[in-house]
Amino acid sequence: MALQQLEHADDHMQECIDNCLEAAQVCEWCADACVDEGEEMARCIRLCRDVADITTLHARWMARDSGFHRELAAVCADLCEECAEECAQHDHDHCQACAELLPDCAESCREMASA
């Protein structure tokens, strides 16, 4: 059964799930690439790894209609915003990809938190 067929996954939730999974992918790529950039990228790596973890968790909680996914959505949005700000400070393609994509994830998570 596709997520779109689940009764609880309306268009907003499906968009948030998609955004979270895309954020996890770009953050995993960024964190891995930053390892080769040196110690000055430690904060970027940590934030990207945190985002990858929380966004996949949030997507899973939404998929199973957890009663706590809205609370997690607010934390997810905060973390996406902080990571986007950090990545925006670096000129690497992988960092810029995070900086561009994460605000959309943060926005959809904020919508889920307030739904």
N, C-alpha and C positions, 0 to 999 in steps of 0.2 A: 504494500500500500504506500503510495507516495504521500509526502507530508501535506500536499495540497488537498488530499482527500480526507484528512483528519478533520473532524468537525470543529475542533477548537482552534485550528490554525487558520485564522482569517488572513486577509491580504497583508495587514500590518505585521502580524507575527511572522508570516512567511518571508516578508522582506527583511525583517530583523534576523531571522535564522540565516538567510542567504548572506546578509552583511556580516554577521558574526563569523561565518565559516570562511568568507573571503578575507576578513581581517586576520583570522588565525593563519591562513596561508601566507599572506604577505609579511606578517610579523615573524613567522618561522624562517622565511627566506631572509629577511632583514637581520634577524639575530644571528643566523648562521654566517651571513656575509660579513657582519660586523666583527666577528671573531678575528678575521684576518686584518682588520683595520687598526688594531692596537688597543692598549689599555684605556685610552681616552673614550672608547666606545662602550665602556662597561655599563653605564646607566642606560644607554640605548638598548643594549642586549637584555638587561634585566627587565626593562619595561616591555620590550617586544615579547619576551618569553611569558611575562605575566599576562599580557593581552591575549596571546595565543591560548594560554590555559583558560582564562576566564571566558573568552568568547566561545570556545568549544563547549565549556561547561554550560554556559547560558543557552546555547543552541540546543544542547541535549535536554536541559530543563524545560525549555519551551516545547520541544517535540513531545515530551511526556506530560505536558501540562502541569508541571510542578506548581504547587501553591506558593512557592517562594521565588518564582522566576522574576517577578516584578522587583523585589528587593535586590536581587542579583543584577538586574538590568541597570539600576542606578549606579552601582559600583562599577559595572562594566563600562558604562558611559564615561564616568570620571577617569577611569584608567585609559580608555581610548583617547580621550582628550589630552591627558598628560603625555602619553606616548607620542601622539601626533605633534605636540609642541616640541618634544625632545628631538624627534626625527627631522623636523623642519629645520633644525639648526645645522644639519649635516648635508653636504653636497652629494653624497653617494646616491646613485639611482635607487637602490633598495630603500634607503631612508626617505627619499622623496616620494616613493610609491606609498610608503606607510603614511606619511604626512598628508597625502592627497586622499587616501581611502578611509582612514580612521575617523574623520569627522562625520562621514555618512553613517558609519556604524554607531558612533556616539549618539547621533540624532535619532536613529531608529530605536536604540536602547532607551533613550529618554522617553520616547513615545510609549514604549512598552511599560516603563516604570510608572508612567502617569495614567495608563489605561485602566 
